[in-house]
Amino acid sequence: MGGARSRGVRTVAGVMLAGLLAAACADGDVRPAATGTPPRTGELTWGTCPEPSEAEAQVWGAAEHRAAYARHAARLRCGTLTVPADWTAPQGRRLELAVALLPSTGDGPAEPLALNPGGPGVSGRLMPIGIASGGARALLDRYDLVGLDVRGTGRSGPATCPAAESLDAGPQPAAPTHRTARAYWNRLARAHTTCAEADPAQLASLTTTNAAHDLDALRRALRAPRLHYYGVSWGTSLGATYRTLFPTHSGRMLLESVVSPDPDLRGLLDGVTRAREQRFEHFTAWLAARSDRYGLGTTADEVRTRLLSLRERLTTRPLRTSDGTYGRVETDQYLDAEPADRAGAGAALSALARGRAPAGDGDGKPRTAAPPLVAPFAGTALLCSQVTHAASFTEQWSAYGERRTAYPVLGATRPMFPGSGEVPGTSTCAGLPAPERPPVEPGRADGPLLLVAHRDEVITPLPWARAMRARTGGSLLVVGDGEHGGMAGGGCAGRVVGFFAGEEGAAAEGGVCEP
């Protein structure tokens, strides 16, 4: 959702946007909040837009698209949607969910298009401005763009667990031992148990199924016969659940970077690790084709052998330089390079093979990311409500051992999926009670569906989108890059606009888009 920037730029963007939104929403077309009586379940009450945080300002594009951001912020409407904490007991405890709506600029009637950025747990309230400021801005010609902070996140009654969120896994060795992994699991489980016991009803309410019911409450509050939807990453699980539960109210739906419909956590972590191993094999072929530049071998097999030997050497004898120490952990980062980072990672590995430290900022190491908008505990609870076989350390540790054997290059490292704990062989679901009801099995509906996968990404691999399509139908579009999400802001944004405009060619069978 954006690369690293200086703290000064982030602060300027945040302060500028705060003033814009506070002034714009105060003077915009909004209805004042009701007073005197509490809102009824399902009621959407409009009010003054709150000032955005610095992270919201950065993530949703204030720095890159300052003028566009200001223009759209001046039209934003903000409100709260009242929903039951538990949709099976609608007369009980209530929650207020933060909503923001960016009205269509078209001449004709507009329908709502709900947006979710995933996470799970990422604040999506200001996502409409981010979408409207980028390559898919033409969506505003037809739709009111609607952002929502999912229950437990952002400004929708954020659920926190300080004991878990402050837990430090400590320096990570090349591979944990059973003892260190079990110790971390136990500490995390105790922290989660403490938070769960403090408010068990709140934790039980943080499910994808409840969040899908919230979406339909939003549709009804907007008086719309159907709800169109664009979800990314975990947002695809939310969308598939909504489409299954409310098939007659589901409009056009685009799900990008699709999470597997199979809820077994072990299978999810296996799939991610398999994709990373395959990406490494592609990397070795790429390096072999450029042997004159990197000197690591002329065939993929030669490069693979050279790199694994280099890793073993640096594991036992790390390279210590004035710029830092390079051992197993650093080498694994280079071996796990994303396609966009191959040149930097290749140069770094070539230098290490010659006994030299990588030079400059182009060394292929991960860069500092934008400040997150994730509510960690809520995100963990939402994810763990969707997966099975997550509560046993013995199961997770056994699966980790099998991955290390099956995927010898990267199987020992932490899988790139939020269900994996900070220590490989553990799970973020440690200590959380099993959900009272199983996750909804994705099914079919009548509304047009486009599934989007990024060919070389490893957080939600391409096979997951194919598996989802087998359950839900629809069409599959493959974007020829290794990104996770981001289609609406890149070279394929026109396909997003085309799909929601009803251009069925945008969702052609077996479609491919090269950004």
Secondary structure, 3 states (H helix, E strand, C coil): CCCCCCHHHHHHHHHHHHHHHHHHHHHCCCCCCCCCCCCCCCCEEEECCCCCCHHHHHHCCCCCCHHHHHHHHCCCEEEEEEEECCCCCCCCCEEEEEEEEECCCCCCCCEEEEEECCCCCECCCCHHHHHHCCCCHHHHHCEEEEEECCCCCCCCCCCCCHHHHCCCCCCCCCCCCHHHHHHHHHHHHHHHHHHHHHCHHHHHHCCHHHHHHHHHHHHHHCCCCCEEEEEECHHHHHHHHHHHHCCCCEEEEEEECCCCCCCEHHHHHHHHHHHHHHHHHHHHHHHHCCHHHHCCCCCHHHHHHHHHHHHHHHHHCCEEECCEEECHHHHHHHHCCCHHHHHHHHHHHHHHHCCCCCCCCCCCCCCCCCCCCECHHHHHHHHHCCCECCCCHHHHHHHHHHHHHHCCCCCCCCCCCCCECCCCCCECCCCCCCCCCCCCCCCCCCCCEEEEEECCCCCCCHHHHHHHHHHHCCEEEEECCCCCCCHHHCCCHHHHHHHHCCCHHHHCCCEEECC
